């Protein structure tokens, strides 16, 4: 009886399956390929003079490159560490090695100061820079405590100087810049939510001791997360936002007890929702520092940006995929232009806010700090 029932039931299922579309023979969706633009980036003649103070993270070189393309002339630098100063001097032999920070701050010809110093020192330096009448571009995280943040906002309001943070995952990601163009053009309708995944490779042998202590570098939601809060605000157009929930923990690095190696956040703002996940678990088999992914969900489609690598096999980074009501499209953004340097130098000259509004910079910073403060600590050990 059991065998007879089994045969009967199997026949019924087979008959039902016959009514369904033949999935194996269904035509695969056609993907439209958008080739690289091959745009020649503008490089401007020297329009402003700038200096560097502190280079404890290699992000400083991307920052310098962007400002130089925009028309900045690097005239001097002050670096306390002899080995870092020697490396910098080889790369920029025409720049003067200042004897002190004050030598730069007191130089009236200098309009802008860049820094990628130890994160705990970045905000206090920015306050001194603004009080000296200069604009400031700092590596992320640009502020690591709410107390620092209050002082930075006060001095910025008082001096009217620019306090800007180099959110390189947007400003130096060609595919993310293209995603912004597509969203503004209405290619996926109105944005509902962003999902930003930012896995990173630990590589502890390359990191200084202070990097593993939130007291000096900010926790994971403040440090890596600052990029993602910036992108959430930018793509949703939110001017107000709140932390719905946040959590972080050290789940698999007991040798670094103060480190948080995982964190995530839920956001809600007046322009849409957001989810952020951060971690230090990119495996060694990935050829880049991390596999950053951004998904932008719209009412008429969605965009996915693969910033550093396409695990399906396409070479290089800056891959963008878009699906809307008309088509599925792949964009090669590897040769797109990066406009940040030009816009930022224009802002310094014209006292405008085209590269990034000051309110946006501060709101992204505040959200990162609040997410860290409110985070529930995960007590999970694998």
C-alpha positions as CSV (number, residue, x, y, z in Angstrom):
1,X,0.0,0.0,0.0
2,X,2.8,2.4,0.8
3,X,4.5,1.7,-2.5
4,X,1.2,2.2,-4.4
5,X,0.5,5.5,-2.6
6,X,4.0,6.6,-3.4
7,X,3.7,5.9,-7.1
8,X,0.3,7.7,-7.1
9,X,1.5,10.8,-5.3
10,X,4.6,11.0,-7.5
11,X,2.5,10.8,-10.7
12,X,0.3,13.7,-9.3
13,X,3.3,15.8,-8.6
14,X,4.7,15.1,-12.1
15,X,1.4,16.1,-13.7
16,X,1.5,19.4,-11.7
17,X,5.0,20.1,-12.8
18,X,4.1,19.7,-16.4
19,X,1.8,22.7,-16.1
20,X,4.7,24.9,-15.0
21,X,6.9,26.8,-17.4
22,X,9.9,24.9,-18.7
23,X,12.6,26.7,-16.6
24,X,15.5,24.9,-18.2
25,X,14.6,26.1,-21.6
26,X,13.5,29.6,-20.6
27,X,15.6,32.3,-22.2
28,X,18.2,33.8,-19.9
29,X,17.8,37.6,-19.4
30,X,19.8,39.6,-21.8
31,X,22.4,41.8,-20.2
32,X,23.3,45.0,-21.9
33,X,27.0,45.8,-21.7
34,X,28.0,49.4,-21.1
35,X,31.8,49.8,-22.0
36,X,34.2,52.0,-20.1
37,X,33.9,55.7,-21.0
38,X,37.6,56.3,-21.5
39,X,37.2,59.8,-20.0
40,X,40.4,61.8,-19.6
41,X,40.4,63.3,-16.1
42,X,41.1,67.0,-15.9
43,X,44.3,68.1,-14.2
44,X,44.4,71.7,-13.1
45,X,47.3,74.1,-12.7
46,X,48.2,75.1,-9.2
47,X,45.3,77.1,-7.9
48,X,45.8,76.8,-4.1
49,X,48.6,75.9,-1.8
50,X,48.3,73.1,0.7
51,X,50.3,71.3,3.4
52,X,50.2,67.9,5.2
53,X,50.5,67.3,8.9
54,X,50.6,63.6,10.0
55,X,50.6,60.5,7.7
56,X,49.8,57.6,9.9
57,X,47.6,56.0,7.3
58,X,48.4,55.5,3.6
59,X,45.1,57.1,2.7
60,X,47.0,60.3,2.7
61,X,48.4,59.6,-0.8
62,X,45.0,59.3,-2.4
63,X,43.9,62.5,-0.7
64,X,47.0,64.3,-2.0
65,X,46.4,63.0,-5.4
66,X,42.8,64.2,-5.5
67,X,43.8,67.7,-4.3
68,X,46.6,67.9,-6.8
69,X,44.4,67.0,-9.7
70,X,42.0,69.7,-8.6
71,X,44.7,72.3,-8.7
72,X,46.5,72.0,-5.3
73,X,50.2,72.6,-4.9
74,X,51.8,70.7,-2.1
75,X,54.3,73.1,-0.5
76,X,55.2,71.7,2.9
77,X,54.7,68.9,5.4
78,X,55.3,68.1,9.1
79,X,55.7,64.5,10.0
80,X,56.9,63.5,13.5
81,X,58.0,60.0,12.6
82,X,61.4,59.9,10.9
83,X,60.8,56.8,8.9
84,X,57.4,58.1,7.6
85,X,58.9,61.5,6.8
86,X,61.7,59.9,4.8
87,X,59.3,57.9,2.7
88,X,57.2,61.0,2.1
89,X,60.2,63.1,1.1
90,X,61.2,60.5,-1.6
91,X,57.7,60.7,-3.0
92,X,57.4,64.5,-2.9
93,X,60.9,65.9,-3.1
94,X,59.8,69.4,-4.0
95,X,57.8,69.9,-0.8
96,X,59.5,71.4,2.3
97,X,59.8,69.5,5.5
98,X,58.6,72.0,8.1
99,X,60.3,72.0,11.5
100,X,57.0,72.2,13.4
101,X,53.3,72.2,13.1
102,X,53.2,75.9,13.9
103,X,55.4,76.6,10.9
104,X,52.6,75.4,8.7
105,X,49.7,76.9,10.7
106,X,51.4,80.3,10.8
107,X,52.1,80.3,7.0
108,X,49.5,82.6,5.6
109,X,50.1,81.3,2.0
110,X,48.7,77.9,3.0
111,X,45.0,77.6,2.4
112,X,44.4,73.9,3.2
113,X,45.9,71.2,5.5
114,X,45.5,67.5,4.9
115,X,46.0,64.8,7.6
116,X,45.8,61.1,8.1
117,X,47.3,61.1,11.6
118,X,46.4,58.8,14.4
119,X,42.6,59.1,14.5
120,X,42.4,60.4,18.1
121,X,44.6,63.3,17.0
122,X,42.7,64.3,13.9
123,X,39.8,66.4,15.3
124,X,42.1,68.4,17.7
125,X,44.4,69.2,14.8
126,X,41.4,70.2,12.7
127,X,40.3,72.6,15.4
128,X,43.8,74.2,15.4
129,X,43.8,74.4,11.6
130,X,40.4,76.1,11.4
131,X,41.5,78.6,14.2
132,X,44.5,79.4,12.0
133,X,42.2,80.4,9.2
134,X,42.7,77.4,7.0
135,X,40.5,74.6,5.6
136,X,40.9,71.0,6.6
137,X,40.6,67.7,4.8
138,X,41.1,64.7,7.0
139,X,41.1,60.9,6.5
140,X,38.2,59.0,8.0
141,X,37.3,58.7,10.8
142,X,37.5,62.5,11.1
143,X,36.2,62.5,14.7
144,X,36.1,59.6,17.2
145,X,34.2,61.0,20.2
146,X,31.1,63.0,20.7
147,X,33.2,65.4,22.8
148,X,35.5,66.0,20.0
149,X,32.6,66.4,17.6
150,X,31.0,69.2,19.7
151,X,34.2,71.2,19.7
152,X,34.7,70.7,15.9
153,X,31.2,71.9,15.2
154,X,31.6,74.9,17.5
155,X,34.9,76.0,15.9
156,X,33.7,75.4,12.4
157,X,30.6,77.6,13.0
158,X,32.8,80.3,14.5
159,X,35.5,80.3,11.8
160,X,33.4,79.4,8.7
161,X,36.3,77.2,7.5
162,X,35.7,73.9,5.7
163,X,36.1,70.7,7.9
164,X,35.9,67.9,5.3
165,X,36.4,64.2,5.6
166,X,37.7,62.1,2.7
167,X,35.1,59.4,2.3
168,X,37.2,57.6,-0.2
169,X,34.7,54.7,-0.7
170,X,32.5,57.3,-2.5
171,X,34.9,60.0,-3.7
172,X,37.5,57.6,-5.0
173,X,35.2,54.8,-6.2
174,X,34.4,55.4,-9.9
175,X,31.5,52.9,-9.8
176,X,30.0,54.7,-6.8
177,X,30.2,58.0,-8.6
178,X,28.4,56.5,-11.6
179,X,25.8,55.1,-9.3
180,X,25.1,58.6,-8.0
181,X,24.7,59.8,-11.6
182,X,22.2,57.0,-12.4
183,X,20.2,57.6,-9.2
184,X,20.0,61.4,-9.9
185,X,18.8,60.6,-13.4
186,X,16.0,58.5,-12.1
187,X,17.2,55.2,-13.5
188,X,15.8,53.2,-10.6
189,X,13.0,55.5,-9.4
190,X,13.0,56.8,-5.9
191,X,15.5,55.2,-3.5
192,X,13.9,53.2,-0.8
193,X,17.0,51.6,0.9
194,X,20.7,51.2,0.8
195,X,22.5,48.1,1.9
196,X,26.2,48.6,2.3
197,X,28.5,45.7,3.1
198,X,32.1,46.6,3.9
199,X,34.2,43.5,4.7
200,X,37.9,44.1,5.3
201,X,41.0,42.0,5.4
202,X,42.6,42.1,8.9
203,X,46.3,41.7,7.9
204,X,47.5,42.4,11.5
205,X,51.1,42.4,10.6
206,X,50.7,45.6,8.6
207,X,48.9,47.5,11.4
208,X,50.3,49.5,14.3
209,X,49.4,48.7,17.8
210,X,47.0,51.7,18.2
211,X,44.8,50.3,15.4
212,X,43.5,47.6,17.7
213,X,42.3,50.0,20.5
214,X,39.1,52.0,20.0
215,X,40.4,54.6,22.3
216,X,42.9,55.7,19.6
217,X,41.1,54.8,16.4
218,X,37.4,54.6,17.2
219,X,35.4,51.3,17.1
220,X,34.5,49.6,13.9
221,X,31.2,51.5,13.4
222,X,33.0,54.8,13.8
223,X,36.1,53.9,11.7
224,X,35.1,51.8,8.7
225,X,31.4,52.7,9.2
226,X,31.9,56.4,8.5
227,X,32.1,55.6,4.8
228,X,28.8,53.8,4.9
229,X,26.9,56.5,6.8
230,X,28.1,59.0,4.2
231,X,26.8,56.8,1.3
232,X,23.5,56.1,3.0
233,X,22.8,59.9,3.4
234,X,24.0,60.6,-0.2
235,X,22.0,58.0,-2.0
236,X,18.8,58.3,0.0
237,X,19.0,62.1,0.1
238,X,18.3,62.0,3.8
239,X,18.9,65.2,5.8
240,X,17.7,63.7,9.0
241,X,18.3,60.2,10.2
242,X,18.3,58.0,13.3
243,X,19.9,54.8,14.5
244,X,17.2,52.1,14.8
245,X,19.6,49.5,16.1
246,X,23.3,48.8,16.2
247,X,25.6,46.1,17.5
248,X,29.2,45.2,17.5
249,X,31.5,42.6,19.0
250,X,34.8,40.7,19.0
251,X,33.7,37.3,17.8
252,X,36.9,35.7,16.6
253,X,40.0,37.7,17.6
254,X,40.6,37.0,21.3
255,X,44.3,38.0,20.8
256,X,43.1,41.6,20.4
257,X,40.6,41.9,23.3
258,X,39.8,45.6,22.6
259,X,39.1,45.1,18.9
260,X,35.6,44.9,17.5
261,X,35.7,42.7,14.4
262,X,32.0,42.7,13.5
263,X,29.3,45.4,13.6
264,X,26.0,46.2,11.9
265,X,23.5,49.0,11.9
266,X,19.9,49.7,10.9
267,X,19.0,53.3,9.9
268,X,15.9,55.3,9.1
269,X,15.8,58.8,7.7
270,X,13.6,61.2,5.9
271,X,14.8,59.9,2.5
272,X,14.8,56.2,3.1
273,X,16.1,53.3,5.1
274,X,19.6,51.8,5.4
275,X,21.5,48.7,6.6
276,X,25.2,48.6,7.1
277,X,27.4,45.6,7.9
278,X,31.1,45.8,8.7
279,X,33.7,43.1,9.5
280,X,37.3,42.1,9.5
281,X,36.7,38.7,7.9
282,X,37.7,39.0,4.2
283,X,39.6,35.8,3.5
284,X,43.1,35.6,2.2
285,X,41.9,34.2,-1.2
286,X,40.5,37.7,-2.0
287,X,43.1,39.7,-3.8
288,X,42.0,43.1,-2.5
289,X,41.7,44.6,1.0
290,X,38.0,43.8,1.0
291,X,35.0,43.0,-1.2
292,X,33.0,46.2,-0.7
293,X,29.4,46.0,-2.0
294,X,26.7,48.6,-2.2
295,X,23.1,47.8,-3.2
296,X,20.6,50.7,-3.8
297,X,17.0,49.7,-3.9
298,X,14.6,51.9,-5.8
299,X,10.9,51.9,-6.6
300,X,11.7,51.1,-10.3
301,X,14.8,48.9,-10.0
302,X,18.1,48.5,-8.2
303,X,21.8,49.0,-8.5
304,X,24.6,46.9,-7.1
305,X,28.2,48.3,-7.0
306,X,31.1,45.8,-6.6
307,X,33.8,48.3,-5.7
308,X,37.0,46.3,-5.6
309,X,36.4,42.9,-7.2
310,X,33.9,41.0,-9.3
311,X,34.0,37.4,-7.9
312,X,32.3,36.3,-11.2
313,X,35.6,36.8,-12.9
314,X,35.7,40.3,-14.5
315,X,39.1,41.9,-13.9
316,X,39.8,44.9,-11.7
317,X,37.3,46.9,-9.7
318,X,34.5,49.5,-10.3
319,X,31.8,47.1,-11.5
320,X,28.2,48.3,-11.5
321,X,25.1,46.3,-12.2
322,X,21.6,47.8,-12.7
323,X,18.2,46.2,-13.2
324,X,15.1,48.4,-13.9
325,X,11.8,48.0,-15.7
326,X,13.5,48.1,-19.2
327,X,16.7,46.0,-18.9
328,X,19.6,44.5,-17.0
329,X,22.8,46.4,-17.6
330,X,26.4,46.0,-16.6
331,X,28.6,49.1,-16.5
332,X,32.4,49.1,-16.6
333,X,33.3,52.2,-14.6
334,X,37.0,51.6,-14.4
335,X,37.9,54.6,-16.5
336,X,35.2,57.0,-15.3
337,X,36.4,60.4,-14.0
338,X,36.6,61.3,-10.2
339,X,35.3,64.8,-9.7
340,X,36.0,65.3,-6.0
341,X,39.4,67.0,-6.3
342,X,38.2,69.7,-8.8
343,X,35.0,70.3,-6.8
344,X,36.8,70.5,-3.5
345,X,39.4,73.0,-4.7
346,X,36.6,75.0,-6.2
347,X,34.9,75.1,-2.8
348,X,38.1,76.4,-1.2
349,X,38.4,79.2,-3.7
350,X,34.7,80.1,-4.1
351,X,33.6,79.3,-0.5
352,X,30.9,76.9,-1.8
353,X,29.9,73.4,-0.9
354,X,29.8,71.4,-4.2
355,X,32.0,68.5,-3.2
356,X,30.1,67.8,0.0
357,X,27.9,70.1,2.1
358,X,29.2,70.7,5.6
359,X,25.9,69.6,7.2
360,X,26.2,66.3,5.3
361,X,29.7,65.7,6.6
362,X,28.7,66.4,10.1
363,X,25.5,64.3,10.0
364,X,27.4,61.2,8.7
365,X,30.0,61.7,11.5
366,X,27.3,62.1,14.1
367,X,25.5,58.9,13.0
368,X,28.7,56.9,13.2
369,X,29.4,58.2,16.7
370,X,25.8,57.6,17.9
371,X,25.7,54.1,16.4
372,X,28.9,53.3,18.4
373,X,27.6,54.8,21.6
374,X,24.2,52.9,21.3
375,X,25.6,49.6,20.1
376,X,24.7,46.4,21.9
377,X,27.9,44.5,22.5
378,X,27.7,41.0,21.0
379,X,28.8,38.2,23.4
380,X,29.5,35.5,20.8
381,X,32.8,33.7,20.5
382,X,33.2,31.2,17.7
